[in-house]
């Protein structure tokens, strides 16, 4: 068993049409749930009426359109794989597989073809009332695509298993060991890596079950981790997510509008190796947060550890009128003449200007897997970071954090993986075809 731990555009979900209206005298169950979800998506509260409506009689009236959350659709094909620049979904599954002992390059190619076909079908048609998209579990019936994305990556071990070590990227060399690492090898690495994201948990689980069925005898699960983010529409306006420490997390992420975004995140055409053109490298880390210790730390100290206000994410260097988007001033001083942002504050240690310009696109999920034997929460961050080269992205930043980040005493790195994620498939291709058949 694995261990737990619309036409569309490639970069994110398409705009959703407004829900259709109906003159039916009674609410159908689908219309009722769609209306409730739509209200949540616009920041409205149903209050005390929710319980009564949940018991309303159903009818045979034609179903209305799904809410905006359900209709979000992301393209499977494109220059880059989906799930990299796609806006964060509310639910995620990270899964690693190992090829079966008797499987090799031909079996890997056939598997990736099956997986690509299944992923494209699921991302486009999860909302059909038919089990034709996979095993007849029925768990995703009535649901729309819900911004489902399925992303595939290759671990270092895959290349030896398929006789392709001569085509393995230099960027896929093993990550260095960091002093804070306490890594479980059974929950780390893997031949193949799959990231599944959607705004509905049943849609992610349905996709996972389909992919596991399609794996057949060719591959077996190595580990699986489930995570979550805030549900779209839970806040009055789109906002940067918060992690389980309550901190706004992702303010300084590179943005697609940045002139150097593609250079930082994607392997250029003509780069090495050629089959990785348009691809990226994903560093995956399971980072447990010592939440009991953090919650027992005074608010002012928490903010000094991070270098930002907890209430709104504004940098401590910005003054009372600062906002989350206020630029961090590492030279600013407080009224006592001390640095406004401490020397070991997380935002200072992780800042690109203190790491030779190193940056990566962080796209994490939070996780909460119950309690440990000592009663502490087994919870934290499923850290997923994207970059054109981890040796110039993740590695220098993590080295700096490892040696002097005040946040480190509240974190434990328990699992790790590095995966080469090739570019998106063209029409008629499957993911990885340029490697496995090139």
C-alpha positions, 0 to 999 in steps of 0.5 A, a space after each residue: 500500500 502506498 504511504 499517505 503522507 469553454 475553450 480553455 487556455 494552458 495557463 489556467 481555468 477559462 472564464 465561466 459562463 453565468 449559471 442558466 436560469 430556470 422557471 421550474 417550480 421546484 429546485 432540483 438537487 443539482 440546481 440547489 447545490 449549484 446555487 449554493 456553490 455559486 453563492 459561496 463563489 461570490 462571497 455571499 452567505 446563506 446563513 441559517 437557511 442552508 439547513 432548510 434548503 438542504 432538505 428541500 424536495 427534489 424534482 425532475 426539472 431539467 438541471 441548470 448549469 453548474 456553478 462557476 467552480 464546477 465549470 472551470 476547465 484547463 487545457 491538457 495540451 500546450 507548450 507547457 504542461 498544465 498545473 504549473 502556472 494554473 491558479 492553485 486549486 482547492 484540492 491536490 494529490 501528489 503521487 509517485 509510482 515505480 515501474 514494475 520490475 519487469 517493465 522497461 522503456 516500451 512499458 513506460 511509453 505505453 503507460 504514458 500514452 494511456 495516462 495522457 489519454 485518460 488525463 485529457 479525457 478527464 480534464 475535458 469531461 469529468 462532468 458527464 453523467 457517465 462512467 465512461 471516463 474510468 472505473 464506474 465508481 460514480 464518485 465524480 458523477 454530476 461534477 464539472 471539470 472543476 479546473 482539474 489538472 494532471 501533470 506528469 514528471 520523471 524521477 532520476 531512477 526512471 532513466 536507468 529503468 528505461 535504458 535512457 541514462 544518456 538522455 538524463 538532464 544534468 539538472 536532475 542530479 540528486 539534491 544535496 543533503 541539508 542539515 534540517 533534513 529528516 527524510 523518509 526514503 519510502 515517501 521520497 523520489 520515485 520513477 514517475 510523479 503525478 500531480 492532480 489538482 482540482 477544486 473538488 476533492 471527489 474529482 481529484 480522487 476520481 482522477 487518481 483512481 482512473 490513473 491507478 487503474 490505467 497503470 495496470 501491471 506496469 507500475 505500482 504506487 510508491 507514495 501518495 500525499 493529499 493536500 488542500 488550499 482555500 476554496 475559490 470564493 471563500 474570500 470576498 476577493 481573490 487573495 494570496 493563500 495562507 498556510 497552516 501557520 496563518 501566514 500569507 504565503 506566495 507574495 514574492 512568487 515570480 509572476 507570468 507578467 515578469 519579463 524574466 518569468 519564462 527564463 526562471 521557470 521553463 527550459 528554453 527551446 534549444 536548451 539541454 536536453 532537447 526533449 525538455 523544451 518547454 518543461 520545468 523541474 519540480 522540487 517536492 518536499 513534505 514539510 511538517 510544521 510544528 504548529 503547537 510550538 508556533 501557536 504558542 509563540 507570541 504574535 510579535 515574535 511570529 511576525 519577526 520570524 517571517 518579516 511580515 505582518 500576519 494580518 495582511 502580509 505587509 513587510 515589517 519594513 513598510 510602516 503602518 500603511 504598507 500592504 502585502 504588495 509593498 516592496 520589502 526594504 531590507 535596509 529599513 530601520 525601526 524607530 530604535 535604529 535596528 533593522 526593521 526586518 531581522 537578519 534571520 527573518 524568512 523574507 530576508 534569507 529567502 529574498 532573491 537579492 540575497 541569493 544571487 537572484 535565485 527564484 522559483 515558482 512555489 505552488 504548494 498545498 497544505 496538509 493535515 494527516 491527523 495526530 502523531 503518537 506524541 499528540 502533535 498535529 501531523 500537518 504542514 506544507 506539501 511544497 512544490 517549487 518549479 524552476 528551469 534548473 533546480 541547481 540555480 533555483 531551489 538549491 541556493 535558496 534552501 542552502 541559505 535557509 538551512 544555515 540561517 532562517 529563523 523559521 527553520 526551528 518550526 519546520 521538519 523536512 520529512 520527504 523529498 523528490 526532484 522530477 523532470 516535467 517535460 513540456 506539454 504534449 502537442 496534438 497526437 502526442 503523449 507526455 514524454 514521447 519525445 524522450 521515450 521515442 526520440 
